[in-house]
Amino acid sequence: MKNFKYLLLILSTIFIFEMFNSNKAEACTISSGVYSESDIDNGCDTAPAEYEIVIYKLYLCTSAPTEATTSSKVVLTPCTQIFNNASGATAAVTQGAEIVLDGTYTRPPNGTYTHGYAYMDNTFGITWAGELSGAKTGTSSGTGVFCGTKAGSGTHAKGSTHTGNSVCGSSAITPGKFVETLAQFGAHDDTFSSRAHVPSINSTSATITGFLVDSNEHRAANTGEVVKLEGLVKFADSITVTGATSSLSMTFNVGEGMHLVEEGSDELWIGSGPFQAIMSAN
């Protein structure tokens, strides 16, 4: 049972849709530890020092679940639940790190699993600091080439987004954790969207679809209904569990887990970006 605690990491591939474009942003260019200002001006994704997520339920599926609608829940008939924590288990994700969530684990039956499902909180903690090739102004305070996340919280929703997420200055910044609540996929002035889909993750056949859901676990009809996030994942390579399976190997990719963008008046806006875990059975 202990080894299968790592199985849940397969499903920690939930994609947090990039906030200001309809497509995933390019990775930020970093040269000798310095982030490209021009990339940030156009919007780019990079690795945070730490990315905090909260997970309630995880499933492995032998085929694709039926997506939730505004009047129905996701249909998980082809799926087996492998993790549960009704209060939510918090994990601080860092590049290349293993995590084990507190909760109840269930070994999946032997079989071949092609998809995964996760039920998560729609809040994400981001911690980061870095040096830029040109000066920016923090949405909280300060101006300079050194910037980082400001301790605090805010909501990205239809009609409004958070401020006060960054601080900048003339010397290295000690970052705080900024907690973002996601209640809209896309820009805050876009039409409300509760569904985001990204194909060809890391140039593979993997796909990730995110859903913002209401208290009934139906797709939210408006930003005010959003209370949680669901993720449906199609794996690039299926996971086969047999009687001989004793452990699983894992690599974490949070290399684009944070979004940086210039947000008017040369201000630096910081929000969530995509992250991925890749696993295989041994």
N, C-alpha and C positions, 0 to 999 in steps of 0.2 A: 504493500500500500504506500509506503513512504516514497518509493521511486516514482509512483504515479502521481505524486503531488506536482511533479514537473510537467505533467501532461497538460495542465491548464495553460501553460505558456503558449501552446499552439494557438489558443484562442485570443491571446492578448495582441491581436493584430488589427484591432479596431482602428479605422481610419477617421481622423478628425478633419473634416473637409476644410481645405484652405479658404480663409474667410473672404478674400477680396477678388477672387477670380473663379470662373466656372471650371477651370482645370487646375491640376496640381502645379504648384510653383516649382521653379528650378531650384537646385541646391545653391546655397550661398557660396561664392568663391572666397576661400581663405588663403592668403599668401603670407607665409612667415608669421602666422598667428593673427593676421589682421584681416578683418572682414571687408569685402568690397562695398563701398558706399553706393556705387551705381547699381549693384545687384539689389541692395536693400531698397533703393528708390523704386525699383520695379517690383519688389516683393520677392522674397526667397525663403527657403526652408533650411534649417540647420539643426545641429544637436544641442539640446539644453544640457546643463550640468546634471539636472534631475528632472524627471517627469513623473508626477504623481497621479495615479488613477485609482478608482474605487470600483470593485467588481462584486456583483451579487450572485450571478448564475453563469455557468459555462456548460456547453454541450458539445459533443462530437456527433456528427451526422453522416450516414451512409449515402445520402443524396441531399439535394438542396431543400431546405425548409420552404414553406410557402410564406411569402412576405406578409407582414401586417398591412392592413388598410385602415382608413379612418373609422371603420366600423367593426373591425375584427382584429384579433391578436395573431401573432405569428403562429403557424402550424408546425409543431416540432415532432410530428409523428415519426420521421426517420431518424430521430436523434436520441441520444442517451445523455442524461445529465451526469457530469463528472465532478462538479463543484457547486457548493451552495453556502451562502452566508447571508441570511435575511437582513442583517444590519449593514452589510457591505464590508468588504475587506480592502484595506488600503495598501497599495504597493508603490514604493518609490523606485521607478525604473531608471537605470542608467545604462549607457552603452556597454554591451557585452556582459551585463550582470545577470545572475540568476535570482529569481524571487520565489518565495513560497508564501502563498496567502493563507491567512487563518480562516478555517472553515471546515466543512464536511466534504470529504472526497469519496468518490465511488469509482472503482476500477471499471472501465468500459468492457463490454463483452468482446471476445475475439472477433475480429472482422476488419474490413477496410473502410476507412473514413475519408471522405472527400471534401467535407464541409464542416464548418464550425459556427457556433452561435454564442454570443455573449450578451448579457444584460448588465449594464454599467450605469454608474452615475454620470450625469452630463456636466460634471465639474472636473477640471484638470489643473493640477498645480505645476507651475513652470518656474524653474530657477536657472538663471544664466547671467554671465557677465562676459564682456569681450571688448576688444579694441577695434575701431572702425577706421577706414582710410580717409574719412572726412567727418567733420563735426556734425553731431545731431543734438537736438533739444529733447530732453526727456519729457514725456507726457505728464510726469509728476513734477520734476524739477531738474534744473541744471542744463548746461550746454558743454559739449566737449566730444573728444574722440573715444572716450571710455564710457561705456553704457552698460546697463544691466537691468534686471527685473526689480521692481519695487514691491516690497511686501504689501499685500493688500488683496482685494478681490473686485470682480466686476462681471457684468453680463453682456454677452454679445447676442442681440435679439433683433427681430424685425423692427426697424424704426430707430434703433439706438445701439451704441456699442460702448465698451468700457474705455475709460481714460485712466491716467495715473498708474499705468502698468510699467513705465520705464523711468529711469533716472540716469543722467549723464553728467560727466565732469571732466576735469583736466588730468585726473589721476585714476588709477584702477578702482573699480567699483566693487564693493562687497554686496553681492545680490541678496535680495529677499525672495520669498516664494510668493508669486502672484497666482491666485486661484481664479481661473476663468470658468464661468458658467455659460454653456453653449445652448442657445435657444433659437438658433437660425443657422442654416447652411447657406453660405454665400454672404455677400456684403449686406450690411444692415439696411441699405436702401434698395435692395433687390426685392422682388416678389418673394413672399414667404416660401421657404422650401424645407420640408422635413425629411427629404431623402437625398443621399449623396452616393454616387457610385464611381468607383475607380477601377479600371481594368489594367491588366499587364503590370502588376506591381513588380518593381525591380526587373522589368523586361521579361517576366515569366507569365505563365497562364493564370497566376493567382489574381483573384478579384476580391474587392472589399466593398460592401454596401452598408452604409450607416443610416439609421432611422432615429429621429427624435420622436419620442412617444409620450402619451398622456398617462394619467393615473390608472387607466384601464388597460394599458399596454397596447392601445391602438395608436396608429400614426397620428401625431398631433395635427390638428387642422389650422392652428395658428400659434404664434410664438408664446402666447399666454398659457397654453395647455401643456407645454413641454415640461416634463419632470425627470425623464431618464433617457438613456441612449441605448439602442440595440445595434449589434453588428453581426452581419452574415458574411462569412469568409469562405471562398472557394480556394482550397489549397493548390499550390502549383504541383505538388507531389502528394499523392494520397498517403495516409498513415495506416499501416497495417499492424494490428495488435494480435499476437498469437500467444499460445501457452508458454512459448519460450521467451516472450518479451519481458525483460527484467528492468530496463531503464530506457530513458530517452535523452538524446543529446540535443542541445539547444544553443543557438546564437541569437542575441538580441540586436536589432537595428533600430536605434532611435536617432539615426544620423540626420533625419529631417523632422524631428519631433516638435519643432518650434518654428513659428512664422515671424519674420521681421519685415517691416514695410514702412516707408516714409508716408506719413499721414498728415500732409498739409503743414505749412510753416516749418518744414524740415524737422518735424517731430518724428521720433522713433516709436512705432506701435509694435507691441509684442503680443502674440497669441499662439494658440496651439497649432500643431502640424501633424503629419502622419508618423506612425511608428509601426514596427513589425517584429514578430518573433518567428523564427524558422526552426522546426524540430523534425527529428526522425526517431523511429523506434529502434531499439537495439536488443 
